[in-house]
C-alpha cells in the first residue's frame, strides 16, 4: 500500500513546467520562506568564469573510439577464472597530455623486496594524464604564509637536509633521472607518528640549489616528450652496478671495507639552515626515494640472539648473524604521512627506486623523510632527512644524497638517503583547470585500478522509493522528461528477471525486508523468499555479507550483535537452501601485529552495497547490470521523499520500525526517516562491479579451518564461458557516442589486499596497477583520489550529501595529530579561496545528519560531533583569512561560500497524541513535539552539474583510507552535458538529479536553484534553511513542507563556529551540538 495515499502529494506537478522566466515555475507557494530581496551587505561585482573553448573538431556528435577488447582486461592475478571478455584497468589509460622532460630513474641493481610495505594509508605512483603549464615564476603570496611557529612544526632536535652529493642542473639525474609522471591520485597515508626532531643548524655553512655544481632547477619552458604508456612507481630496469655520474668531473662514490660511503673529491656536508617558514603546499609533490646507504643495525633483538649463540660457540647457518635493519621510508608533511616505501628486509643499503606523485594541501615548514626500521613490535626511527618547504617552493628540483640525522647528528657515519623532490603548485596543473574536460582525450580519474568506461547508461535514485507525483516533473534539455527512478522497485524487478546470476554484497542484508510496498499487483514476498525462489529456478544466488563479530549463533546461543545487522539471522534463513551466504569478517593480514588484527576485526567493516544481476540485452543475449550506492537491503531503509515519521507506522512501516536513538519501548514514537542515494549502472562499468565481487568472494571463500571441505570458489559463474552473456567489449560497442544520454562511468574503491584476491604480490607490479603500499598490504584508494580530483577541477559549485564529514585534521587548531588526514575538507576550502582571489563566484553546500545515528549523548556520537566541529571550524577560518587577504571581509562572510545543512521533519498533530504522557524521555518529547531528524545516509557529491560521485563511502578516515572499511563507488558524467562541451550550464541528468534533490529538501523549485554558485542562490537557500530550522525547533507544532535545515551552529563573520544561541543541545533528545571530547578509541570515530 502506498504510504502517500493518506494525503495529497506535496508536488501536484503532473504537467510540464512553465518557462524558465517564471520565478516560481511551480504552483506551490514559497511565501513561507523569507523573500530573496534585501541582503545585509551589497553584492560586489564578480567575474563569471567561462571555461575554455571546446577545442576538438566535433561540430556535432562526439566520436569516441572504444578500445579493443584485447586492451581491456582487468587484473585477475592468481584467480582461477579466465575472463577473456574483461578489460584491463591498467591498459586503457590513453595518451597522457602531460608534457615533461624525458629522463629516467637511476638504474641500480636491488634485491627483489619481500612484500612488506609499511603504513596504513600510502601513496605509490599513479598514471595521470596531467598537463603542467610552463612556469612564469611562482610568486610567493603573503596568503600562502602561515605563522612562523605552528604546532605541526617541531623546533628541537631535528635532522637537517644535508646534500652529500647532488646532480648538476643540466646533467642526467644521477646518470638517469626519474621521469616525472603526473599522477593525481595517490591517496594519503593516515597513520600517526611522533614528529621528527627539528632542524639543527650547522654554523657558517649555507646550501643553495640554484647556483654552483649542486644546483638542480627545472625549467618548465623546456619542451619534453609525451609519456604515452602506463606508469610504474619503480624503475623499469635494474642494472648490475651502482650508478656513476655521467661526467668525469663530477664526484663518484666507492665503499670502504667497512661499507662507509667515500667521496672521491672530498665530500662536504652542506646542510640547509633550519627553517620555520610555514608555507602552503597546494598542488602535487613529485618524489623519488631511490636508496639508502650505510644504515645502522637497529635489530638489537636479533643481534643479541646472534651474540648469544656466538658466545656459546654454537654453529648456526648464518641467518641470525645476517639479521639487520628492515628499512623503509615514510614521507610526512605537517604531521601527515603522504607516502611510504615498501619494507626491504635485512638490508643496510636498501634500494627502493620508488616514485610518488602525491596531492598536497598542507601548511608546512618541512617535507620530512623518516627512515625507519620495521620490527616485530612496531618500528624504530633511524633518522630523518628534512627538506625546508621554502627551498622547493619556487619549483626547483632538489636531488642527491643527503645525510640521515637523528637529534641533529648523523645516525651513523656515512648514512645517507638518495632522493629527489619537486613541487608543482595548482596554477601549473592545467588538468584541474577545465572541469570534467572536453572531448575523447579526457580519461577520467587517473591512477585508479579500474579505468573510465565509455558508454552505457546510469539511473540515479533518491531514497528507496519515489511514488508517482511525489516530486515535480523536470524537463531535460532535449525535451524529454526526467524520470524519477524507484530504486527498490527496480532492484526487485531486476532480481525477478535474472536468469543466470544474482550477486549481493552488503554491510547488512535482512531476509525479511520487503522491496515493494505500494503495488497490490505484486506479491508482497520478502527478499529472502524471492531469492530462494530464484535459486530454485537455477539462478546462482550468492550473498557476501559483513560478519559482525559481536553477533554469534553457537550451539543454540544467539546474540543479535551491537550493530543489529541480522547477519547470523540471514545465514540461518538460507542454511538449507541453494542460496549461498558467505559471512565475511573484516580481517587484517597475518603479518600484522596482534593489536592491529584486533583493531581491524573489531572496529572496521565491509561496507560495500551492490546488487549484480544478468539482464535482457535483446537478441536472446544477456548482459550484466549493477546497483551501487548507500542503500543496504535491510530494515529501516525504505522511505520516500516525504519522509514520514508517524503517518506510516501502521502501514508500510508496521513491520519495519527503526530508530536507534531510543532505548526501551518505542510504540507510538517517531520512526527515523532515511534519506539515501543509489544508482544503477548498465554498461561496461557494471562488469567492473562484478570483478570487485569476484575478487572479494575468492578472498573470503579461501578455505581455512573447518571450511576447507567447502568449495566456495566453485560458486562463481565463469561468464566468459557463457556465450549468451555479452562480454564487456560487446556492451561498449552497443553504446552510441552520438546518444546525448550516453554516460562515461568509472568504478572506485577503498579496499586492500586483505579483502580481495588478485592483487599482485610484488609491490613493483602492484604499483603498475595503481595500488599503493601499506604495511604488509596493497591498497586501492581510488575513492579518495576521485574526490580530490573532482574538487580541484570544480569551477562553479560543489554539492555534497554525506553521513559524515570529518577530515584534514592536520590543519585543525587542536588535536591535529588525530589522524583524520583525508584532504577533502581542506581541498574544498582552498578551492573557495582560489575563486575568492580570482574574484569569481563559488559555492559549496554540504548536507549531513543532524547527529550520527544512535544516542546523541553517547561517547562515540559526541566525539564524532566534536571532530565534525573541528572540521567546520578549520574550513571557515581558512575562508575568512582569504577574504581578509583580498580585502573582502566586510563585503562577504564565509557563509557566502560554504554552508552546512541537515534534514528534519515535523508532522502536524492529527488527534492521536492525547496520551503522549508527560514523561521527560527523548521519545516522549519527540512524540509530544512531533518532530525528528531525517537521517542523511547519502554518500554522494555533484560538481558543476556535470560530474557525480555516488557510492558507499563516507567522508571520513574509515571510508577513505583504504585499509579500514571496504567501500565501492562510481564517478560518472555525460559527455554531451559538460561545461566544456556546451560553454554554458549543463542540463543533463546530473543537473536534473540535483534539482530533484533540492525539490525534495526545500519543497519548491526556484529559478535561483539553476545557478547554485551565485550569491543570490547561496543566500536564498541559507535563508530557507534558517526558516525551516526555526519551524522545526519551535514549541508550536506545524506541518513542514521543506526539510532542509540550516545546521544548528552559529558562524560569525570571522569564521568562528559556536553554539547557536538557545540551542546548545539537540531538541528533545539532548547531546551537545558541537560535541565534546570524550575518551574513546579514535579510530572508531574518525
N, C-alpha and C positions, 0 to 999 in steps of 0.2 A: 504493500500500500504506500502511495506517495505521501511522504510526510508533509508536503506542501498543500495537500488538498484542503486542509482546515482553514486556510486563509489565502487570499489572493496574492499572487507573486508581487515582489517589490518592483519588478520591471515588466509592466504590461507592454512590452515592446515587440510586437509581432509584425510590425510593418517597417518598411525601410526608413532609416533616419532622415531627418531634414538635411539640407545642405550645411556645409561647414561654416557658413556665415552666421548661422544662428548660435548665439552664445549659450543657449540652453536647448540642445538638439533633442532632448527627450522631455516628455511631458511632465515628469516628476519635478516637483518644486525643489529648489535648493535654498529656499528662504530661511531655513533653519540655520544655515551657515552664515557667518559674517560676510558682508559684501567685500569684493576684492578691490574696492575703490582706493581709499586713502591708505597711505603707508607711513610709518613713523619717521622715515627719513627718505630723502629723494633718491631716485634711481639715476646714477650716473650712466653716461653712455658707455657702451661696451662694443667691442669689435666682434662681429659674428664670424665664427670660423667657417671657412669654406675648404673642403677637402681638395686635394689635387685632382686635376682633370683625369678622367678615365682614359688612360693613355694607350690602351690596346686598340687594335684596328677594328674591333667589333662595332658595327653600326646597328646591329640588331641583336640576334641571339648570341649567346656565348658558346663557343665551340670548345668544350672541354674534352680532351683526349684521355680516355681512361687507360691506365697502364695495363699491359698484357697480363694474363693470368699467371704466367711464369714468374712475374716480378712481384707478385702479391701474396706471398706465402708467409703466414705468421710463424712465430717461434714454436717449435714443437720438439725441442731437445729432450731426448730420453723419454718421450711419450710414445707408448706402443700404439699410436694411431697415425695413419698416413693420410693427412688431409691435403690431397693434391689440388683440391679446388680452393684452398685457403691462401690468402695473400700474405706476404711477409711484411710485418710492420716496419722492418728495418730497411726495406728496399724501395719504398715508394716516395721517399723524400726526394723531390725533384731538384733540378739545378738550383744551387744557392745563389741568390743575387748579391750576397755579401762579397765584397772585394777586399783582398788583403794581400800581404806580401807572401811570396811563395817560398817560405822557409820551412824546415822540418825539424822535428825534435832530435836531440842527440841520439846517436846510435851507440848504445852501450850494452854489452852483454850483462845479463842479470839472471839470477836464479828465478825459475818459474815459481811465483808465490803460491804458497798454500792459502786457500781461500779463508782468510780470517780478517775481514775488513772490520775496521773499528768505528764505533759510533752508532747512533740511533737515527740520525737524520742527516744524510750526507749528500754531497754533490759530486757526481762524476762528471764526465764531459757529455755533451749532447749536441746533436746536429741542429743547426739553426740557419735558416735562410735569412740571416741578419745582414743588413746593409749599413755600413758605417759611412757617415758623410765626412768629407775632408775637414780637417780641423782648422779653425781660424783662430786658434788660441782659446784656451778655456779660462775665461775670466773668473776670478775668484770673487764671487759676490759676497758682500757682508752677510747676506741672509744665509749663506751656507756655513757660517762660522757659529759654533756654539760657544758656551762658556769655556774658558781655559781649563777649568777643573771640573770634571764630571766623575760621578761615582763609578762609571763604567771604565774609566781610565785609571790604571794603577800608577802609583807615583814613587814606589820604593822598590829597590832591589831588582831591577829588570835587566834582562839581557838587551843589548843594543844590536842593531843591524850593523854588521861589520863585513864588508866585502873582502874576502881573502883574494879572490880573483874574479874579475868580470870582463865581459867581452867589449870590444870597441864598437863605436856607433854603427859603422857600416860593414862590420865583419859578419860572417855567419855566426849564428848563435851557438857558441861553443862547438864549432865545426858544422853543426847542423841545427838551425834554430827551430824551436817548436812552432808549428803552424797555429795561427790564431783563428780557429774555427769558432764561429759565434753561435753559441747555443744559449737560448734564453732560459732553459727550464731546468737547470739542475737545482733541485729544491734545497731546502736548508736543513742542516743538522741541528736538531734542537735538544741537545742534552746539556747539562750543566757541568761546569768545570771551574776550578779555582782560577782567579785571574792571574795572568802572567805577571811576574815582577816588572817593575818599571825600568825604563832605560837607564843605564849607567853611563855617565859622561866619561869620555877619555880626554884629558886636558890637552889643549894645543893641537888637536887633530881634527880636521874637518874633511868630510866626504862630499864630493859632488858627483852627480851623474849627468851633468850637462857639458862638462869640459874635461879634457885630459883623456888618457888612454882607457879609462874605465867607463867613459860616458856612453850611454846607450839611449838614444832618443828616437822614437818612431816618428817619421814624417807622414802624416795622413794623406798628403797630396801625392805621394808616390803611387803610381799605378801598379796594381798587382794582378793576380790572376783569379779566375773564378774557381772556387772549390766545388766541384760538382758531384761528389760522391759521399757516402755516409762517413761519419767521423768516428774516430776512436779516441779515448782519453789517453791511450798509450801510444808509444812509438810503434809503427807498423813493422819495423825491422830491428833486429838486435845484432850489433856487431860483436866481434870477439875480442876487441881491445878497448881500452879506455880512450875516451875522446881526447884528441890533441887539438891545439889551436891551429888554424889554417896558416897563419903567418909565423915564420920562424922568429920574428922579432918579438912575439908575444910569449909570455911565460908558459912553461909546461910544468907538469907535476909528476913526481915519482914517489914511490913509497920506500921507506927505510925498512930494515928488517923488523922493526917494531911496529910497522904499519902506520907511522905518522906521515902526514902529508908534507912533502917538501916542495919548496918553490925555487925554481932554478935561478930566478933573478932576485932573490931576497925578498920574500913575501912580507908585506907590511899590513897590519890590521888598521883599517881606516873606518872606524865606526861612525854612524850617524850620531850627531848630537841629540840628546834627549829632546823629545817634542811633546808638549801638552796641547798643541794647537788642534782643537777639535773641529773637523770639517764634515760636511755632509757628503757621503758617498752615495750617490743615486745613479745607478747605471749597472754596468757589468764589470767584474774583475776577471781578467784573463790570467790564469796562473798555471805555471808548470812546476810541479815538485819532482825534481829529477832524481837526486840521490843524496845520501849522507855518507860521510867517511869518518872513520876513527871514533865511532860511538863508544862510550863506556859500557861495561858489562854491569847491568843492574840486576841480573838474575841471581841475586845473592843466595836464594834458596838452593838453586841447582849448584851454584859454586860451592856452597857449604857441604852439600852431599858429596860432590866430587872430591873435595879436600878430605872428607872423612874416609872415603874409600881409598884414597891415595895413602893416607897415614896408616891405614890397616894393611897396606901392601896388597890390596885386592886388585886383580887384573879385571878391568872392565873393557867393554868393546869400544870405548872412546866416546860413546854418545853423551854420557854425563859430562865428560870433560869438555865437550864441544858446546855445551849449553851456554848461551849468551843472551843478550837482549833480543826481544821481539819487537822491533821498532815500527812505528807508524807516525804520521804527521797529521796534526789537527790544525785547521786554519780557522782563526776566530777574528771577528770584528765586533767591537762593542760588547764583548762577553758572549756573543752568539757564535756557535760553531757553524761555519758556512761550507766547510769541505773537510774531507778526511780521506787519507790514503788507506789502502789495504795494509794489513799487517804482514810483514816478512819475518818468518821465524828464524831465530838463531843466526843473526847476521849483524855484524858491527859496521858493515859497509853496504847497506841496502841500496838497491837501485829500483826506484818506482816508475819513473818516466810517466807520471800520471798528470793528466791535463784537467783543469777545472775552468769553466766559464760560468760564473755564478752571478745571479742578480743580487744587488745590494741596495739597501735603503736605510743606511745606518749613519748616525753621527758618531765619529770615532777619531781618535788621535793616532791609532796604530792598526796595522794588519799584523797579526801575530801568528807565527808558525811554531806550534808547540810540538817538539819531538818527544814522543812518549814510548815507554816500554810496556807492552801488554803482558800482564801477569795473570795467574790463575785467580787472584783475589782482586783484580782491578787493573790499574795502570799507574805507572810512576812517571813523573816529569823528568826527562833527561835534560832538557834545556830549551831555550827559546831563541828564535830569530824574530826581531820586531822591526817592521818597516813603517816609519812615520808616514802618515797619510799625506802630509804636505809635500813629500818627495815624489809622490806618484800623481798628485792632483792635476798637474799640468798636462798629463797624458804621456809622459815619457816612460820608457820601459826600464825597469831595474832588473838586472840579472847577474848571475855569477855564483861563486862560492862565498858563504857567509859563516862566520864562527857561531857556534851554538853555545850560548851563555846561560849560566844558572847563577842567580844572585849577583849578576854583574861580572862574573868571572867565567872563563872557559870551563865547560863541564869536563873536558879532557883536552890535553894538548893536541892540537891539530884536528879537533872535532869540528866539522863543517857541514853545512847543508847547501846544496846547489838548487837554486830556484830561479824563476823569472816571474815578474808580476807587472801588469799594465792595467790601467783604469780607463774605461770608456764611459763618459757621462751620457746621460739620456739624450742630450742635444745631438750627439753624434750617432745615435742608434735610430736611423730613419725607419727601421722596420716597425717602430712603435708610433710613427707619426701619422698614419693614414687609416686608422680604424681597422676594420676587418680586411682591408686590402681589395685590390681590383684585379680582375682577370684570372686566367688559369694558372698564373705563376704563384698565386697565393697557396701556401701549403699548410695552413692551419697552425696549430701549436707545435713548434719544433721540439726535437729532443724527447719524443714520447715513444712508448713501447708500441702503441697502436697508431697508425698514421691517419691522416684525414682521408675519409672515404667519400668519393664524389658520386652523387646520385642517390635516389631514394626519396622517401617521404618521412615526415615526423608529425605526429599528433601530440599537441601539448594539452595537458589536463590540469585543471584547478579543482582540488578536492576530489573525493572518491566518486561523487555523483553530481551532475548538474541537471536538475529537472527542466523539462521544456518550459520556456517562458520565464525562467528564473533570472536570466541575465539578458541584457539588451542585444538586439541583432546588430552586429557590426559588419559594415561592408568592407571588402578588400579592394585593393586598387583596381583589379581587373573586373570589378562589378560583382564578383561572386560574394556570397555571404559567408562570414566566419562561422564555422560550426563549433559549438561548444561540445567538446568530447565528454563522454560519460565513461570515466576510467574503469570502474569495476564492472560495468556492463560490458565494455569492450574486452576486458580480461575474461569474463565469463563466456562470451561468445567465442573468443579465440581458443579457450580450453575445449569448449564443446565441439569446435570444428577441427581440432587437431586430429591427425591420423597416424602420426609416427612418434612424436615425442612431446613431452611436457616436462620441462626442467624448471624448478623453482628454487631460488635462494632467498633467505630471509633472516633477519635478526629474530623475528618471531613469525611463526606460521601456525594458525589455530584452525583445526579441522572443523570447528563448529561455526565459523563465520559464514554469513550469507552475503553473497556478492550482489544479488539483485533483490530489491525490496519494494519496488514501486510498479511492478508489472505482474498483474494477476495471471497473465497468459504463460508466464514462465514458472515452472515448478520450483518452489522455494526450497530446493535442496541445499545442504551445506556444502562448503568447499570439499570437505573430506569425502562425502558421499559422491560428489561429482568426480573427484579424482579416482576413487575406487571404480566407478562405472567406466571411466575412460581406460583404465588399466585392464579391465576385463574385456574391453574391445580390442586389446592388443597394442595399445599405445604405451610406449615406455615412459613411465612417470617416475621422476627422481626428485626428491626433496633434500636440499642441503641447508640445514638449519643450525644456527649457533647453539652450542651446548652450554647452557648456563651452568656454571659449576656449583651454584647454590641450590639447584633443583636436582632431586635424586629419586630414583624408584628402584629400591634394592630389597628383595625378599619381602615384598608387600609393604615396605615402609616408603611412604611417598612424601616429598616436600615440593611445594609449588615453586620455590625459588624467590629470591628477592625481587627480581625484575618481572615476575609474572609473565613469562614468555610462552608458557604452555608446551615447552619442548618435549618433556617426558610424556605429557598427556597426548600430544600428537603422535609421538612414536608408538605409544601403546595402541592407539586407534588403528594404525596401519600395520600392526605387527603381523597379522595372519593374512595379509592381502598381498597382491603383486606390486603394490606401490612401495618403492624403496625409500626409506627415510634414513639419512645419514646425519646424526648429530655430530657437529664439528666443533670441538673446543678450540679456543684461541690459544695456541701454544708457541713458546719460544723455541729456538733451536737447541739442540743437545749441547752445543758448545757454550751456551750462555751460562752465567752463574746461576746457582740455585735461587738467589734472591730475584734475579731478573726473570727467571722462569715463573716464579710465583707471582710477580707483578703482572706479567703478560697474561697468565692464565686466569687470574682473579679479576683484574681491572678491565682488560681490553676485550673487545668483542668482534665477531664477524657481523658487519653492519650493512652489507650489500642487500639490495632488494631488487630482484629480477624475476621475470617470468619469460621463458623462452619456449616457443611452440612452432610447429610447422603449420603453414597456411597455404591456401589455394593460390597458385601462381598462373592458372589458366593452362589450357592445352594439356590437361592431365599431368601437370607438374606441380611440385610443392616448393615452397621457399621457407626460409627462417625469418620470423619476426620476433622482436623482443620488447618487453616493457621494462623501463628503468625509472627510478625516482625515489621518493621518500616514503611511499606507502607500503607498509607491511600488510600482508593478508592476515589480519588478526583483529581482535576486539578493539573497540574504541576508535577505529579509523574511519568508519563510514560516516560521512557528513556531506552537507550541501552548502552552497554559498550563503544560505540564510543562517546557518549555524545555530539551530535552536538549542535552548538549554533546558526548557521544561516541556515544551509542547509535544515532543515526540517520545516522552518517557513511557507512554503506554502504547506506542505504535511501533515505529521502525527501530526504536532503541529499547524496546521492552525486554529483550534478552541480550542486550549489548550495552549495559551501563558501564561507564568508565570515568572515574575521577580519582586519581591517586592523591589528590590534595587532602582528601578527607580520610579519617580513620573512624572505625566504628560503623554504626548504622548509616546508610545512605538513602534510605527510602524517602522518596519525595524531594530529594535535594537535587540541585542542578548537575547535569552531566557536564563533562569537559568537552566543549566543541573542538573540532580538529580541522586545522587548515593545512593543506599539503599540496605539493606539486609533483607531477609524474609525467611520463611521456611514453609513446610507442614509436619504435624505430622499425621501419620497413625499408630494407635496402642492404647494401654490403656491410654497413656498420653493425647490423644485427648479428652477423657472423663473428664479429669480434666479441660481442657479449657472450655468444656461445663458447668461444675459445676460453674466455675467462671462467665460465662454469666448468668446462672440461679440465682446465689446469687446477682449479680448486678441488674438484671431485677426485681427481687422481691423487692429489696430495693427501686429502682427508681420508681416502679409502685405502691408503697404503697399509698392507697387512701388518699388524703387530698385536702382540698379546693374544687374547682369545679370539680375535677376529681373523687370524691367519688363514683359517679354513674358508673364509668367505671371499668371493671373487667380485668385489665391488668394481674393480677396474673393467670387468666384462660388461658392466651395466650400460656404459656409454655406447650409443649407436655410432657406427662408423659411416657417417652420412656420405663420405666420398665414394662409398661402395653402393650407394643407393641412387640409381640413375634418375629416379623420379624427382629427387630433391635438387634444385638448382645449386650450382656452385657459386662462390662469391663473385667471380668474374662475370657469370651469366646475369646475376642481379644488377651488376653495374651496367652491362650492355643494354638492359631493358629500360634504363632511365635515359630520358632525353634532356640534353643540356639546354634545349630551347624552351623547355617547360618552365614557366615562371614560378611554379610551385615546387620546383626541384630543390633539394637540400644537399648540403655537404655536412657530414657528421664525423665526429672523432670520439672514440671511446677513451675514457680517462680512468685512472685508478689510484688508490692508495693501498699498497699491498707489498708484502715482502716474500722472500723465497721460503719462509717457514709456512706459508699458506698456499703456495702454488707449486706444481710440478712442471718443470720445463725450463726454468731459468738456468743459464749456464753455470758450470762450476767455476770456470776460470774467470777471475774478475776482469781480465782484459777483454775477453769475448763478451762479457756481460755489459761492459761499457759501450761496446759497439751497438748493443741493443737498447741503449739509453737507460740502463739501470744504474743506480748509484750504490756506492759502497756503504755498508753499515758494519757493525761489529758482528762478524760471523754470519752476515746476511746480505742479500742483494735486494734493492728496493725499487719499486715503481711508484713514483710520487708525482705522477703527471697531473693530478687534480690541482695541486698547489701551483704547478707550473702554468697550467691553463689560466687560473685566476690571476696570477701576476701578469701574464702576457695580456690578458683581456683588459685589465685595469690600466696598464701602461698605454695600451693602444686606444683607450676611450677618448673621445673628443668632445662629448656633449653631456652625457649623464650616465649614472650607474644606479640601477635599482636592484636591491638585494632583499630577499626573504630568507631567513635562516634561523634555525633553532638556537644557535649560539653565535656570539660574536666576540671572540677573545683572541688577541694576538699582538705581535710587535712589542712584546714585554721588554725587550732590550732598550726601548725608548721611554718606558714608564718613568715617572718621577720617583716611584718607590717600587720595591720588590722586582727590580728589573733583571734579576737573575733567576726568576721563577721558571723560565724555560719555555714560555709560550711565544716562541720566536718566529712564527709564520709571518710573512711580510704583508699580508692583505690589508690590515688597518693602516699601516704606515704608507703603503702604496696609494691608497685612496686619499689620505691626507696630502701626500706630496703631489698627486695628480691635481687636486684642487689648488694647491699652491702654485703649480705650474701655470694653471689657467689664470689665476689672480695676477701673476706677474705679466702675463701676456694681455691682460685686460680683456679676457674672454670669459663668457659665462660657462659655468659647470655646476652640476648639482649631483649630490648623492643622497638617495633615500634608502634607509635601512630599516626593515621590519623584523622585529624579534618578538619572542613571547614576553608577556608581562613579567613572568618569572619562570625559571626552569621547572619542568614537570616534577611534582611532588610537593612536600611540605615546604612552603616558603620560609618557615622559621628554622628549618633543619640546617645542620652544619654545612653539608655539601652544597645546598642551594644558596646559602648565604655567601659561601666562598666563591661560587661562580658569579653571583651578582657583584661581588667585590672586584673580581678580575674584569668583569664587563665594565664596571665604572672606571677602572684604571685605563681601559682601552679607549672609552669615550673621551676621558679627560685628556689623554695624550693627543688624540686627533684634533679636538677643539683647540687646544693650546698651540698646536703646530699651525693651524689655520690662522689663529689670531696673530701670531708672531709674523706670519707672512703679510697679513693686512697692515700691520704696523710698518713693516719694511717698505711697502709701496705707498704708504700714506693714506690708506683707505679705511682705517679703523673707525673713523667717525661716520663714514658713509655706509658701511656694511658691518654686519655681525657674522660670526662664524656660522650661525644657523641659516644665513642666506645661502649657504653652500652645502651644509651637511645637517641632516635631521634623522632622528631615530623615532620609530613608531612601534606601537604594539596593537593588538586587536582585542576587542571586548564586545560583549553583547548584553543586552538588557531587554527583558520582556515585560510588558505591562501586566498588572495583576488581572487575572480573569476570574477571580472569585473563589478559587480553591485554596486560598492561602490563609483561611481563618485560623487554622490550628497549627500555624507555624511554630508556636511556642516562643517562650521568652528566653530560652537557653542562649547563653553567650558563646556558643561554639561557632567555628567558621562556617559549618554547613547550615546552621540555623540562621546566621546573619546573611549568608548568601541567599537563602530562601526568602528571608524577610525583605531584602532589598532587590531580589530577583535579578541578580547580575553575576556574571562570571567572565573570566578572560576566555578568549578563543586561543587555543594553544597553537602557536605557529611551529609546525614541524617541517616546514619547507626547507629545501636546500638548493636554492637557485639564484642566479644573477642574470640580469638583462643589461646589455651595454648598447647604448645609442639606438635602441630598437632594431639592431641588425645582428646581434650575437647573443646566444643564450647558453648558459651552463646550468645543467639540471641533473641531480643525482641523489646519492645518499649521504654525501659528505657535509658535515657541519663546518663552520668557520671557527675551528679551534685546533689545538695541537693534536688531539686524539685522532681527528679525521684527516689531517693534512700531512702528518709526519711520515706515514707510510709503514712504520713499524709498530703502530698501535692498533686502532680499529681498522679493519679492512673495508674499503669503500669502492664504489663504482659510480661514474657519472658520464655524461656526454656533453660535448661542446658542439654547437651547430649554428649554421647560418644559411640563408637563401641567397645564392649568388646574384639573383636578379633584384634583390632588395637590400642594397647596401648604399651607404653614403657615397662611396667611390664610384659606384655604378650609376646612381641616379643624380648625384650632385644636389640632393635635397633629402629631406627626412624620409626614411624608408617607411613603407606602409604595407609590408608583407605580414606574414602570420605572426612573427615575433612582436611586431607593433600591436596587432590586434589582441594578442595574448596579454600583453601588459595592460592595454586599455580595458580588457575584460576583468583582469585582476583588480584594477583601480575601481571599476564599476562595482565589483563585489564589496570592496573595502569601504568605499565612500558613498555608495548608494546612488550616485549620479554619474553622468558622463558630461564632461565640461570641455569646451574648446581649449581651455588653459592646459589640459592634460596632454594635448598633442605635442607640446613643446616643453618637456619636463625640465630642461636646463634653464629656462627663463626665470628671472627673478619673480615675475608675476605668478608663475606656476608654483614655485617653491613656497612663496608666502601664502598663496591660496590654499595649498594642501596643508601647510602647517596650521593655518587658522582653522581649517575644518577639523583637523586632529585635536586642536585645543578645545574647540567647542564640543566635540564628541567626548573628550575626557571629562569636561565639566558635567555633561549629561550623565555619564557613567558613574561619576563619583558623587553625584548629588543624592541627598536623602529622599528626594522625590522620585518615585518610580515612574518612568516614562518609556515608551517604546523607542528603541533606537533604530534608525534607518541606516546610518553609516556605522561601520565597525572600526575604522582606523582611528586610533587614539594617539595623540602625542605622548611619547614615553614620559612617564611622570617624574621627570627631573627638571631642574631649572638650569639653563645655560646662560650665563651673563655675557655681556658684550666682550669681555676679556677671555671668554672661553672656559670659565670656571664652571664645573658641573657640581651641583649641590642639590640638596633636597628641595623639592617643590614645597613652598610654604603651605603648611597644613597637611602635608602628605608625606610624612616620614616613613609610613608603613603602607602596605597594600590594603585597600579597603576590604573589610570583612575577615580576611584570612591572616593578616599580620605579616611580619617579616620586614626587615629594613630594605627599602627600595634600592639603596646604593650598596647594600651588602655589608658584611662585616668579616673581619679577618679571624676566622675560627680555625683551630688546629685540625687539619685533616690532610690526608695524602694528596699532595699537589697534583700528581699525575692523574688522579681521578677527576679533577675539576678543570684542568686546562685543556 
